Amino acid sequence: MKIKPSQYQPDIQYRTGRNIHVSVLSGLPTLLTTPRSSHLFLQLCTGGDLFTYVNSYTEKGIWMCEPEAKYIMYQILLGLLYLHMETISHRDLKPENILLHAPGPYPRVQIADFGLARPKGWQATFNVCGTVSYLPPEGVLALDRKDLKYTGFPADCWSAGVTLYIMLCGSHPFDYPSPKHWSTTSSQAEDEDMLREQDVKERIVFGDGPDFGCKVWKKLDDAQELITQLLNPDPTKRATIKTALSSPWIQNDLEVLEGAYQDRILSTLDEAELARNRQ
């Protein structure tokens, strides 16, 4: 379920996107308005989204290899770092909103869908939005407590942690089937989506954090540590994007990551794209 702010502006994605000039973020949008509608034209990405890409592995009964997940996450972190330096919070980061520029392994990815993005992302707000299963505990609590606020920057960091977990093990740390039965009326029990959402909320707010029991995690100590820091329930102690980029998981392979980013992405940008990024 996605929560949208009550005063959603249809052109916020355009206005936000015009301030974004980095290869990891979707290209500069073009807005065409008519008296009855608005049409937003974005850069074409032909590789699908990250959610589908991760599923292509899990459907084969395998996991994405750590180097590929690290390469993708490095790009995501660079994009978020740029956004946060521009004081913009995305507020709906998830694999479905991370697009693959073209099909194939070790893809160039781009963060997309800035419809819920917020300038001044460091400011606390009552206006909770995003996808529930990717919201941090403070965001989930603010959904039901109108006197509580949450802040976009640490919310983005939490969502990045959830995304990294999904890439490495193929499952969501909080959104999964549960045998738990809620005390409810028979009519409410038929609404499985409502029960599942409530279950997810409880896991996020009151749970013990992500489960690293799967065997894939046995050799991923540095990744576990980074995910744990990004999924810290206390937003004041949660890892920032800068902290994530400085983590051992990234730094141990930084030279390789920087080289791949230069060779596979920056060197392939055509002159038109470079010109747009210089605007």
JONORNOR-V99747 format. One record per residue. N is the residue number from 1. OMEGA is omega as a letter, one per 20 degrees, with the letter a starting at -180 (NA if undefined). NEAR is the number of other ideal C-beta (glycine too) atoms within 10 Angstrom. D_FIRST is the distance of its C-alpha to the first C-alpha in Angstrom with 2 decimals. Layout:
n/omega/near/d_first
N/OMEGA/NEAR/D_FIRST
N/OMEGA/NEAR/D_FIRST
//
This chain:
n/omega/near/d_first
1/r/11/0.00
2/r/13/3.80
3/r/18/6.62
4/r/13/9.85
5/a/17/13.30
6/a/8/15.28
7/a/7/18.17
8/r/11/16.62
9/a/11/19.67
10/a/12/19.64
11/a/14/22.17
12/r/17/20.79
13/r/21/19.93
14/a/21/23.53
15/r/14/25.06
16/a/22/23.35
17/a/25/24.09
18/r/13/27.71
19/a/15/28.13
20/a/21/27.01
21/r/15/29.86
22/a/15/29.24
23/a/21/29.03
24/a/23/25.78
25/a/25/23.85
26/a/22/23.34
27/a/20/26.53
28/a/18/27.50
29/r/18/25.79
30/a/13/27.87
31/r/15/26.87
32/a/10/28.49
33/r/12/28.27
34/r/7/29.72
35/a/4/30.24
36/a/5/27.29
37/r/8/24.78
38/a/12/24.09
39/a/9/24.03
40/a/16/23.07
41/a/12/24.92
42/r/18/24.05
43/a/17/25.99
44/r/10/25.87
45/a/19/24.52
46/a/9/25.60
47/a/17/24.45
48/a/15/20.82
49/a/19/18.08
50/r/24/18.32
51/r/14/15.74
52/a/12/18.00
53/r/23/21.02
54/r/22/20.23
55/r/15/19.64
56/r/11/23.05
57/a/15/24.58
58/r/14/22.94
59/r/9/23.85
60/a/8/27.41
61/r/7/27.26
62/r/11/27.81
63/r/19/26.20
64/a/22/26.19
65/a/13/29.39
66/r/17/29.35
67/r/13/31.24
68/r/16/28.79
69/a/21/25.75
70/r/23/27.84
71/r/21/28.73
72/a/24/25.16
73/r/23/24.14
74/r/23/27.25
75/r/24/26.21
76/a/24/22.73
77/r/21/24.51
78/r/20/27.06
79/r/24/24.53
80/r/27/22.81
81/r/17/26.33
82/r/18/27.32
83/a/27/24.35
84/r/20/25.04
85/r/11/28.73
86/r/14/27.98
87/r/15/26.09
88/r/24/22.76
89/a/25/19.49
90/r/29/16.80
91/r/29/13.82
92/r/25/11.34
93/r/27/13.51
94/a/22/12.41
95/r/22/14.46
96/a/16/12.87
97/r/23/14.15
98/a/26/17.51
99/r/23/19.85
100/a/19/23.11
101/r/19/26.03
102/r/11/27.85
103/r/10/27.83
104/a/10/29.63
105/a/9/29.71
106/a/12/29.47
107/r/23/27.61
108/a/22/27.51
109/r/26/23.91
110/r/23/22.51
111/a/26/19.59
112/r/21/17.98
113/r/18/15.55
114/a/26/16.90
115/r/23/15.31
116/a/24/13.93
117/a/24/17.07
118/r/23/19.37
119/a/14/23.14
120/a/10/24.82
121/r/21/22.10
122/a/12/24.44
123/r/13/24.10
124/a/12/22.10
125/r/17/19.90
126/a/13/18.31
127/a/17/15.76
128/r/24/12.72
129/a/23/10.13
130/r/27/8.21
131/a/19/5.51
132/a/20/5.87
133/r/21/7.85
134/r/29/9.94
135/r/28/10.76
136/a/28/14.36
137/a/19/15.74
138/r/24/16.95
139/r/27/13.63
140/r/24/12.09
141/a/17/15.36
142/r/21/15.38
143/a/16/12.29
144/r/9/14.63
145/a/12/17.88
146/r/9/18.67
147/a/6/21.79
148/r/15/20.17
149/r/16/19.55
150/a/25/18.16
151/a/20/19.53
152/a/28/18.18
153/r/22/20.75
154/r/24/20.21
155/r/27/16.41
156/a/28/17.12
157/r/26/19.52
158/a/26/17.19
159/r/28/14.75
160/r/26/17.99
161/r/24/18.99
162/a/26/15.95
163/r/26/16.57
164/r/24/20.24
165/a/25/19.79
166/a/23/17.90
167/a/24/20.68
168/a/24/23.44
169/r/25/22.53
170/r/18/20.03
171/a/16/17.53
172/a/18/14.78
173/a/21/16.45
174/a/23/13.98
175/r/19/11.62
176/a/13/14.32
177/a/7/15.88
178/r/13/17.67
179/a/4/20.82
180/r/10/20.26
181/a/8/20.46
182/r/12/19.30
183/a/6/21.85
184/r/13/20.58
185/a/7/22.04
186/a/6/22.30
187/r/7/20.23
188/a/11/17.28
189/r/13/17.87
190/a/10/17.24
191/a/11/13.58
192/r/8/12.66
193/r/8/8.89
194/a/14/9.53
195/r/17/12.13
196/r/17/10.44
197/r/16/7.83
198/r/14/11.10
199/r/17/12.93
200/r/22/11.01
201/a/20/11.51
202/r/15/15.11
203/a/21/15.75
204/a/26/14.78
205/a/16/16.85
206/a/10/19.58
207/a/15/19.79
208/a/6/22.65
209/a/14/20.88
210/r/21/20.53
211/r/14/22.76
212/a/18/25.52
213/a/9/27.34
214/a/13/26.92
215/a/8/30.20
216/a/17/28.77
217/a/17/28.66
218/a/10/32.38
219/a/9/33.58
220/a/18/30.76
221/a/12/31.86
222/r/17/31.36
223/r/25/27.83
224/a/16/27.04
225/r/14/28.56
226/r/23/26.56
227/r/27/23.20
228/r/15/24.37
229/r/17/25.30
230/a/27/22.05
231/r/24/20.14
232/a/18/22.57
233/r/15/20.91
234/a/10/23.39
235/r/18/22.38
236/r/8/26.11
237/a/9/27.03
238/r/20/24.23
239/r/23/25.60
240/r/17/25.56
241/r/22/25.43
242/r/13/29.22
243/r/13/29.48
244/r/24/27.42
245/r/19/29.74
246/a/12/32.68
247/r/19/31.65
248/a/12/34.05
249/r/22/31.50
250/a/18/31.66
251/a/12/35.20
252/r/12/36.85
253/a/18/36.10
254/a/12/35.97
255/r/9/38.99
256/a/13/37.59
257/r/21/34.19
258/r/12/35.90
259/r/11/38.27
260/r/17/35.63
261/r/18/33.64
262/a/10/36.91
263/a/10/38.15
264/a/14/35.04
265/a/17/33.28
266/a/12/35.47
267/a/8/38.55
268/r/11/36.88
269/r/14/35.63
270/a/8/37.75
271/r/7/39.71
272/a/9/37.51
273/r/14/34.43
274/r/11/36.54
275/r/10/37.83
276/a/14/34.37
277/r/15/33.51
278/a/7/36.75
279/NA/7/36.06
//
